[in-house]
């Protein structure tokens, strides 16, 4: 279980918000009026009155693709004391997951969110498991009190982009021997 302190976020780690592919973000089991945008988008996520709320039961399955490859360092998942998330499973580069098959795959990391975490304290993930991330799936399995509804006030992903080489920009160098 990852549970390092907030001071573990290094200066080189940035909010990955601008690298999210918003057109392809999905959230299963979200309430119609209390959607993923409330927890993930700039401006909305700073308002504690706006939440991502589960619909049929306490579970949420969030798919976040990125516009470029990233390295994920840490995550903030903030929520209310009672309905805030508790057990969170993170999956790197797993597409098209649903509630029917989410348990068929081993998570890249499992986080047990403490009271301090749901108040905004970042959790450092198993960094070696999140080196070349094109998408992140967040499975919120249950909440702090075991109630039917889970509420998420804010999700922030911290990390860096992976510098990639543009192969088209390379030119062949002739041997002069």
C-alpha positions as CSV (number, residue, x, y, z in Angstrom):
1,X,0.0,0.0,0.0
2,X,1.3,3.4,-0.9
3,X,1.0,6.0,1.8
4,X,3.9,8.4,1.7
5,X,3.5,12.0,2.9
6,X,2.6,15.1,0.9
7,X,6.1,16.3,1.2
8,X,7.1,13.4,-1.1
9,X,5.7,15.4,-4.1
10,X,8.8,16.8,-5.8
11,X,9.0,20.1,-7.5
12,X,9.3,18.4,-10.9
13,X,5.9,16.7,-10.5
14,X,3.1,18.8,-12.1
15,X,-0.7,18.6,-12.2
16,X,-1.4,16.5,-15.3
17,X,-4.7,18.2,-16.0
18,X,-3.6,19.7,-19.3
19,X,-2.6,16.3,-20.6
20,X,-6.0,14.6,-20.2
21,X,-7.9,13.7,-23.4
22,X,-11.2,15.1,-22.3
23,X,-13.2,13.7,-25.2
24,X,-12.5,10.2,-24.1
25,X,-12.8,10.5,-20.4
26,X,-15.5,8.1,-19.1
27,X,-17.1,7.3,-15.7
28,X,-19.4,4.3,-15.1
29,X,-22.1,4.5,-12.4
30,X,-22.0,8.3,-12.1
31,X,-25.2,10.2,-11.2
32,X,-26.5,12.1,-14.2
33,X,-26.2,15.6,-12.6
34,X,-23.1,14.9,-10.5
35,X,-20.6,13.8,-13.2
36,X,-16.8,13.3,-13.4
37,X,-16.2,16.9,-14.6
38,X,-17.1,18.1,-11.1
39,X,-14.1,16.2,-9.6
40,X,-11.6,16.4,-12.4
41,X,-12.0,19.7,-14.3
42,X,-10.2,22.9,-13.2
43,X,-12.5,25.3,-11.4
44,X,-15.2,22.6,-10.7
45,X,-12.9,20.5,-8.5
46,X,-12.0,23.5,-6.3
47,X,-15.7,23.8,-5.3
48,X,-16.4,21.4,-2.5
49,X,-20.1,21.8,-3.2
50,X,-19.7,20.1,-6.6
51,X,-19.1,16.3,-6.4
52,X,-18.9,13.2,-8.5
53,X,-21.6,11.0,-7.0
54,X,-22.2,7.3,-7.6
55,X,-25.6,6.2,-8.8
56,X,-26.8,2.6,-8.3
57,X,-24.3,1.7,-5.6
58,X,-21.0,2.9,-4.0
59,X,-18.7,1.9,-6.9
60,X,-17.3,4.2,-9.6
61,X,-15.1,3.2,-12.5
62,X,-13.2,6.2,-14.1
63,X,-11.2,6.0,-17.3
64,X,-8.8,8.8,-18.0
65,X,-6.8,8.8,-21.2
66,X,-3.9,11.2,-21.8
67,X,-2.9,13.1,-24.9
68,X,0.7,12.0,-24.4
69,X,2.6,9.4,-22.4
70,X,3.0,10.3,-18.7
71,X,4.7,9.1,-15.6
72,X,2.3,9.1,-12.6
73,X,3.9,10.0,-9.3
74,X,1.0,10.6,-6.9
75,X,-2.8,11.1,-6.7
76,X,-5.2,13.2,-4.6
77,X,-8.7,11.9,-4.2
78,X,-10.7,14.2,-1.9
79,X,-14.2,13.5,-0.6
80,X,-16.5,13.9,2.4
81,X,-15.7,12.1,5.7
82,X,-18.6,9.6,5.4
83,X,-19.1,9.1,1.7
84,X,-15.5,9.7,0.5
85,X,-13.7,6.9,-1.3
86,X,-11.9,4.2,0.7
87,X,-10.5,1.4,-1.4
88,X,-9.1,2.6,-4.7
89,X,-7.5,0.4,-7.4
90,X,-5.4,2.0,-10.2
91,X,-4.9,0.3,-13.5
92,X,-2.3,1.6,-16.0
93,X,-3.1,1.3,-19.8
94,X,-6.2,-0.9,-19.4
95,X,-8.9,0.1,-21.8
96,X,-12.6,-0.9,-22.0
97,X,-12.9,-2.1,-18.5
98,X,-16.3,-2.5,-16.9
99,X,-17.7,-3.7,-13.6
100,X,-18.1,-7.2,-15.0
101,X,-14.3,-7.6,-15.8
102,X,-12.5,-5.1,-13.4
103,X,-11.6,-7.9,-11.0
104,X,-10.2,-10.0,-13.8
105,X,-7.1,-7.8,-14.0
106,X,-4.5,-7.3,-11.2
107,X,-4.4,-3.6,-10.3
108,X,-1.1,-1.7,-10.8
109,X,-1.6,-0.3,-7.3
110,X,-4.3,-0.5,-4.5
111,X,-4.7,2.4,-2.2
112,X,-6.6,2.4,1.1
113,X,-7.5,6.1,1.6
114,X,-7.1,7.4,5.1
115,X,-9.0,10.3,6.7
116,X,-6.1,12.5,5.9
117,X,-6.0,11.4,2.2
118,X,-9.7,12.2,1.6
119,X,-9.1,15.6,3.1
120,X,-6.6,16.3,0.3
121,X,-3.3,14.6,1.3
122,X,-1.6,13.1,-1.8
123,X,-0.8,9.4,-2.0
124,X,2.4,8.4,-3.8
125,X,1.8,5.5,-6.2
126,X,4.1,2.6,-7.0
127,X,6.1,4.8,-9.3
128,X,7.7,1.9,-11.2
129,X,4.2,0.6,-12.3
130,X,3.3,4.0,-13.8
131,X,6.2,4.9,-16.1
132,X,4.7,4.8,-19.6
133,X,1.0,5.6,-18.9
134,X,-1.3,6.3,-21.9
135,X,-4.4,5.9,-19.8
136,X,-5.4,5.5,-16.1
137,X,-8.4,3.6,-14.9
138,X,-9.5,4.4,-11.3
139,X,-11.8,1.8,-9.7
140,X,-13.4,3.2,-6.5
141,X,-14.5,0.0,-4.8
142,X,-16.1,1.3,-1.6
143,X,-16.3,4.3,0.7
144,X,-15.4,5.3,4.2
145,X,-18.7,4.4,5.9
146,X,-20.0,1.5,3.6
147,X,-23.0,3.6,2.5
148,X,-24.7,3.3,-0.8
149,X,-23.4,6.6,-2.3
150,X,-19.8,7.6,-2.9
151,X,-18.9,11.2,-3.3
152,X,-15.6,12.5,-4.8
153,X,-14.9,16.2,-4.5
154,X,-11.6,16.3,-6.3
155,X,-9.1,14.2,-8.3
156,X,-5.7,15.5,-9.0
157,X,-3.0,13.5,-10.8
158,X,0.7,14.5,-10.3
159,X,3.5,13.4,-12.5
160,X,5.6,14.3,-15.5
161,X,5.3,13.8,-19.3
162,X,7.6,11.3,-21.0
163,X,9.8,13.0,-23.5
164,X,9.5,11.0,-26.8
165,X,11.6,11.1,-29.8
166,X,10.0,12.2,-33.1
167,X,11.3,9.6,-35.4
168,X,10.3,11.6,-38.5
169,X,12.6,14.4,-37.5
170,X,15.7,12.2,-37.5
171,X,17.9,12.1,-40.6
172,X,20.1,9.3,-41.7
173,X,23.8,10.2,-41.5
174,X,25.9,8.7,-44.3
175,X,29.1,6.9,-43.3
176,X,32.1,8.7,-44.8
177,X,34.6,5.9,-44.4
